[in-house]
Amino acid sequence: MPVLSRADMSMIGRWWWSVDRLSLLALAILVGFGYVLALAAMPSVTWSLHDPHTVAMVKQVMFLAAGGAVMVALSMLSLHQIKLASLGIGIVFLLLTAFTLIHGTTVDGGRRWIALPGFTIQPSEFLKPAFIIIAAWLLAEHRRTPGFPGRQIAFGLFAVIFILLKMQPDIGTTALVSAVFFLQLFLDGLNLLWVIVALGVFVLAGFGAFEFIAHVHTRVMLFLHPNKNSAYQAITALSAFGNGGMFGRGPGEGQVKHYLPDARADFVFAVAGEEFGLFMCLATILVFAAIVLRGMLRLVAENDLFVALAAGGLLASFGLQAFVNMASSLSLIPTKGMTLPFISYGGSSVLAISLQMGLLLALTRRRHQGEFK
């Protein structure tokens, strides 16, 4: 790539000198990890286009390439364009999320997918970042414009999304969206008493889910008593980390991908641990942590409330999703079907997280005297 001068006022030049290049590099590293693990997480293949494993591998590589392009393209948007794009995405995928309740494809007991020719799409993955930005927009306008009911509208929209996700049901995404929304409210200056009340509601909701939702009860019991209840997935994933040791067994040499049905998605971190070892796992954790911490540091001096709320919410969603996936693989929390950003298999996951991080890069660009508004 040719060297760009600071005097270059083209769209590419202005983007290059205003975007957070360290975060961009860290995200590129994650995409690179995704390419490596797209190959490593597949069982032995014949490299034939008639082999479903080869087809899945090629699809994932294509999704990662498309995701990288989407991320870079969205990172060039102005604040006004971010708001309009998020509003459009939010409306479309809110309707599609509702559509899944009528004509969705059921996978693992949840009606969350829409089947399209050649692939399926999970609309809630795209709705999540759009809602985070729309909520930030409404909360900021509530502060900026006296009499504007932005907070009430944000609560109403949250309630609609909460009900839709609960009906699918998708307990993990419901909890994630709820946690991020209340974090945004806290950053917006929500009274500490209401924060305590919200935490109490989360705890009660957790107990309620344990008591009244069968698959949640089962997963928690498997987490608490793995041997007694034969927690096959969790025990197999843990054994993969043990088999990998410090340096791993080598690319393609792991065995856990042959036995775990979700090795490419929910347990891809276990595949990484077995084939590449402890150091690869630590490097992955450090890259995720670097992206979140770098983003937070970028927001310390941010004066625009919308940017602070939107970027803070996107960072929290990204970090929590990565934590849940890796902690589940390590049996630190009950297993939860949540993908590892850029690394787990799945077109919806890759494209949605690319959209989310592209918007984050756009929000955290350096702006001077109203530039890129």
matplotlib code that plots the C-alpha trace (Angstrom):
import matplotlib.pyplot as plt

x = [0.0, 1.5, 2.3, -0.5, 0.5, -1.3, -2.0, -4.0, -7.6, -9.1, -11.7, -9.1, -6.5, -8.8, -9.9, -6.4, -5.2, -8.4, -9.2, -7.7, -5.0, -4.1, -7.6, -7.8, -4.6, -5.9, -9.2, -7.1, -5.3, -8.5, -9.7, -6.3, -7.0, -10.4, -8.8, -6.4, -9.1, -11.5, -9.0, -8.0, -11.6, -12.6, -12.3, -10.0, -11.2, -10.5, -10.4, -13.2, -15.9, -18.3, -17.2, -19.5, -16.5, -14.6, -17.7, -18.1, -14.5, -14.7, -17.8, -16.2, -13.2, -15.5, -17.5, -14.3, -13.2, -16.6, -16.7, -13.3, -14.6, -17.8, -15.8, -13.5, -16.3, -18.5, -15.5, -15.5, -19.0, -19.7, -21.8, -24.9, -24.4, -23.9, -27.3, -29.1, -27.5, -28.3, -31.9, -32.3, -30.6, -32.6, -36.0, -35.2, -33.8, -36.4, -39.0, -36.9, -36.5, -40.3, -40.6, -38.5, -41.3, -43.7, -41.5, -38.1, -36.0, -35.7, -32.2, -31.4, -34.9, -34.7, -36.5, -33.9, -32.9, -34.2, -33.3, -32.1, -30.7, -27.3, -27.2, -29.2, -29.2, -29.8, -31.5, -31.0, -27.2, -27.6, -30.3, -28.1, -25.5, -28.2, -30.2, -27.1, -26.5, -30.2, -30.5, -27.4, -28.9, -32.3, -30.6, -28.3, -31.2, -33.1, -30.3, -29.8, -33.4, -35.7, -39.0, -37.9, -38.9, -35.8, -35.3, -39.0, -38.7, -35.5, -37.1, -40.1, -37.8, -35.8, -39.1, -40.1, -36.7, -36.7, -40.0, -39.1, -35.8, -37.5, -40.1, -37.5, -36.2, -32.6, -31.8, -28.1, -28.8, -31.6, -29.2, -26.5, -28.7, -30.2, -26.8, -25.5, -28.6, -28.5, -24.8, -25.7, -28.3, -25.6, -23.2, -26.0, -26.3, -28.9, -29.5, -27.5, -30.7, -32.1, -28.8, -29.1, -32.7, -31.7, -29.0, -31.6, -33.9, -31.1, -30.5, -34.2, -34.5, -31.5, -33.2, -36.5, -34.8, -33.2, -36.5, -38.8, -36.8, -35.9, -32.7, -31.3, -31.9, -30.2, -27.1, -26.7, -26.9, -24.4, -22.1, -22.5, -22.3, -20.4, -19.5, -22.8, -24.8, -22.3, -21.5, -20.0, -19.4, -17.8, -15.6, -14.5, -13.6, -11.5, -9.7, -8.8, -7.0, -5.1, -4.1, -2.8, -0.5, 1.8, 2.4, -0.4, -0.5, -0.1, -2.5, -4.9, -3.8, -6.5, -9.1, -11.8, -13.3, -14.2, -16.3, -17.8, -20.8, -20.3, -16.5, -16.5, -18.7, -19.3, -16.2, -13.7, -11.6, -11.1, -9.9, -7.4, -6.2, -5.7, -4.0, -2.1, -1.7, -1.7, 0.2, -2.3, -5.1, -3.4, -2.6, -6.3, -7.4, -4.9, -6.1, -9.7, -8.7, -6.5, -9.4, -11.8, -9.2, -8.0, -11.6, -12.2, -9.0, -10.2, -13.5, -11.9, -11.6, -14.9, -17.2, -20.0, -22.5, -23.9, -20.4, -19.6, -22.9, -22.8, -19.1, -19.3, -22.2, -20.6, -17.4, -19.3, -21.2, -18.1, -16.2, -19.0, -19.6, -16.0, -15.9, -19.0, -17.6, -14.2, -15.4, -17.9, -15.2, -13.1, -16.1, -15.9, -19.6, -22.4, -22.2, -23.9, -24.3, -22.6, -20.0, -16.4, -16.2, -14.4, -13.2, -16.3, -17.9, -21.0, -21.8, -24.3, -21.8, -18.9, -20.9, -22.8, -19.6, -17.9, -20.8, -20.5, -16.8, -16.9, -19.4, -17.1, -14.1, -16.2, -17.4, -13.9, -12.3, -10.5, -12.6, -11.6, -13.9, -17.0, -15.3, -17.1, -20.3]
y = [0.0, 3.4, 5.8, 8.3, 11.9, 13.8, 16.4, 13.9, 15.1, 12.2, 10.0, 7.2, 9.7, 11.3, 7.8, 6.5, 9.4, 9.5, 5.8, 4.0, 2.0, -0.1, -1.3, -1.9, -4.0, -6.0, -6.7, -7.8, -10.2, -11.7, -12.1, -13.9, -16.2, -16.9, -18.0, -20.3, -21.9, -22.2, -24.7, -26.2, -26.7, -28.8, -32.6, -34.2, -33.3, -34.5, -30.9, -31.8, -29.4, -32.3, -32.7, -30.8, -30.0, -28.4, -26.4, -25.2, -24.1, -22.2, -20.5, -19.4, -18.0, -16.0, -14.7, -13.6, -11.8, -10.1, -9.3, -7.5, -5.5, -4.6, -3.5, -1.2, 0.3, 1.1, 2.5, 5.4, 6.6, 9.9, 10.2, 11.2, 8.3, 5.9, 7.0, 6.6, 3.2, 1.9, 3.0, 1.3, -1.9, -1.8, -1.6, -4.3, -6.8, -6.1, -7.1, -10.2, -11.2, -11.0, -13.1, -15.9, -16.5, -17.3, -18.9, -19.4, -22.5, -24.3, -25.2, -26.7, -25.8, -22.1, -20.5, -17.9, -18.5, -17.8, -20.3, -18.8, -20.6, -21.9, -20.5, -19.4, -16.0, -15.1, -11.6, -10.9, -10.8, -7.8, -6.2, -6.1, -3.5, -1.5, -1.3, -0.3, 2.7, 3.7, 3.5, 5.7, 8.2, 8.4, 8.8, 11.5, 13.4, 13.1, 15.0, 17.5, 18.3, 19.3, 17.5, 14.8, 11.4, 9.7, 7.6, 6.4, 5.5, 3.6, 1.6, 0.8, -0.4, -2.5, -4.1, -5.1, -6.6, -8.3, -10.0, -11.1, -12.6, -14.3, -15.8, -17.4, -18.3, -16.9, -16.4, -15.6, -12.8, -11.5, -11.3, -9.7, -7.0, -6.3, -6.0, -3.6, -1.5, -1.0, -0.2, 2.6, 3.8, 3.8, 5.8, 8.2, 8.9, 6.5, 6.9, 4.4, 3.1, 2.0, 0.3, -1.7, -2.5, -3.6, -5.9, -7.4, -8.0, -9.7, -12.0, -12.9, -13.4, -15.8, -17.8, -17.7, -19.1, -21.8, -22.9, -22.6, -23.0, -26.6, -26.2, -23.5, -25.7, -28.6, -26.5, -25.1, -28.6, -29.9, -27.1, -27.8, -31.5, -32.4, -36.0, -36.8, -35.6, -36.6, -33.1, -34.5, -31.3, -29.4, -32.4, -33.0, -29.4, -29.3, -32.4, -30.7, -27.9, -30.6, -32.5, -29.3, -28.4, -25.4, -25.5, -27.6, -30.8, -29.0, -27.7, -30.3, -32.8, -32.1, -34.7, -32.7, -31.5, -35.1, -35.5, -32.1, -31.3, -27.5, -27.6, -25.0, -22.5, -22.7, -24.7, -23.3, -22.0, -25.6, -26.5, -23.7, -24.9, -28.4, -27.7, -24.5, -24.7, -22.4, -19.6, -19.3, -19.1, -16.4, -14.5, -14.6, -13.4, -10.6, -9.4, -9.3, -7.5, -5.0, -4.1, -3.4, -1.5, 0.5, 1.4, 2.6, 4.7, 6.2, 7.3, 8.8, 12.3, 12.0, 14.9, 13.7, 11.8, 9.8, 8.6, 7.6, 5.7, 4.0, 3.0, 2.0, -0.3, -1.8, -2.5, -4.0, -6.3, -7.4, -8.1, -9.9, -12.1, -13.1, -13.7, -15.9, -18.1, -18.6, -19.0, -21.7, -23.6, -23.5, -24.6, -21.3, -20.7, -23.0, -23.7, -21.1, -21.2, -17.8, -17.5, -16.2, -13.0, -13.5, -17.0, -19.2, -20.6, -18.9, -16.3, -14.4, -14.2, -13.0, -10.4, -9.1, -8.7, -7.1, -4.6, -4.0, -3.3, -1.3, 1.0, 1.1, 2.1, 4.9, 6.1, 6.3, 8.1, 11.4, 14.4, 18.0, 21.0, 19.0, 16.9, 13.7, 14.8]
z = [0.0, -0.9, 1.9, 2.5, 3.3, 6.1, 3.5, 1.4, 1.6, -0.4, 1.4, 1.8, 3.1, 5.6, 6.8, 7.2, 9.4, 11.5, 12.1, 15.1, 13.2, 16.3, 16.7, 12.9, 13.2, 16.1, 14.3, 11.2, 13.4, 14.6, 11.0, 10.4, 13.4, 11.8, 8.5, 10.4, 12.6, 9.6, 8.4, 11.7, 13.0, 10.0, 10.2, 7.7, 4.2, 0.7, -0.8, -3.2, -3.9, -3.5, 0.1, 2.5, 4.8, 2.0, 0.9, 4.5, 4.7, 1.4, 2.6, 5.8, 4.0, 1.7, 4.6, 6.4, 3.2, 2.8, 6.5, 6.3, 3.3, 5.2, 8.3, 6.3, 4.3, 7.3, 9.2, 6.7, 7.6, 9.2, 12.5, 10.5, 8.1, 11.1, 12.6, 9.3, 8.5, 12.0, 11.7, 8.4, 9.5, 12.8, 11.0, 8.5, 11.0, 13.7, 11.1, 10.2, 13.8, 14.2, 11.0, 12.5, 15.0, 12.1, 9.4, 11.1, 11.0, 14.3, 15.4, 18.9, 20.1, 19.1, 16.2, 15.3, 11.7, 8.3, 5.6, 2.3, -0.8, 0.2, 3.7, 6.8, 8.5, 12.1, 12.1, 15.8, 15.2, 13.0, 15.1, 18.2, 17.0, 15.3, 18.5, 20.5, 18.3, 18.0, 21.8, 22.2, 19.7, 21.5, 24.9, 23.6, 22.0, 25.3, 26.9, 24.0, 23.3, 26.2, 26.1, 23.6, 25.1, 23.9, 27.0, 27.0, 23.3, 24.0, 26.8, 24.5, 21.7, 24.2, 25.5, 22.0, 21.2, 24.7, 24.0, 20.5, 21.7, 24.6, 22.3, 20.0, 22.7, 22.8, 26.4, 25.8, 23.3, 25.5, 28.5, 26.4, 24.9, 28.3, 30.0, 27.3, 27.3, 31.1, 30.8, 28.3, 30.8, 33.5, 31.3, 30.6, 34.3, 35.5, 39.3, 41.3, 43.0, 39.6, 38.8, 42.0, 41.1, 37.6, 39.1, 41.4, 38.4, 36.5, 39.4, 39.8, 36.1, 36.3, 39.0, 37.1, 34.0, 36.0, 37.5, 34.6, 31.4, 30.9, 28.7, 31.1, 34.1, 32.3, 31.3, 34.8, 36.4, 33.9, 34.9, 38.6, 38.4, 35.2, 36.0, 37.6, 34.6, 31.9, 30.6, 27.4, 25.6, 28.5, 29.6, 26.0, 25.5, 28.7, 27.6, 24.4, 26.3, 28.2, 25.1, 23.5, 26.3, 25.9, 22.1, 20.7, 18.7, 15.4, 12.7, 11.7, 14.4, 16.9, 17.7, 19.5, 16.2, 15.4, 18.6, 19.4, 17.2, 17.7, 17.4, 14.5, 16.4, 20.1, 21.0, 18.4, 21.3, 22.4, 18.9, 19.1, 22.5, 21.2, 17.9, 18.8, 22.6, 25.5, 23.9, 21.0, 23.5, 25.5, 22.3, 21.3, 24.7, 24.6, 21.2, 22.4, 25.6, 23.5, 21.3, 24.2, 26.3, 23.3, 22.5, 26.0, 26.1, 22.8, 24.6, 27.7, 26.1, 24.0, 24.4, 22.2, 24.4, 21.4, 20.5, 24.1, 24.6, 21.1, 21.1, 24.8, 24.1, 21.0, 23.0, 25.9, 23.5, 21.7, 24.9, 26.7, 23.7, 23.5, 27.2, 27.2, 24.4, 25.8, 29.4, 28.3, 26.5, 29.7, 31.9, 33.9, 33.2, 31.9, 28.2, 26.0, 22.3, 21.6, 18.8, 19.2, 17.1, 13.7, 14.7, 15.1, 11.9, 10.6, 8.0, 10.1, 13.0, 10.9, 8.9, 11.9, 14.0, 11.0, 10.8, 14.5, 14.5, 11.4, 13.1, 16.2, 14.1, 12.4, 15.8, 17.3, 14.4, 15.4, 14.6, 14.6, 14.5, 13.6, 10.9, 9.7, 11.6]

ax = plt.figure().add_subplot(projection="3d")
ax.plot(x, y, z, "-o")
ax.set_aspect("equal")
plt.show()
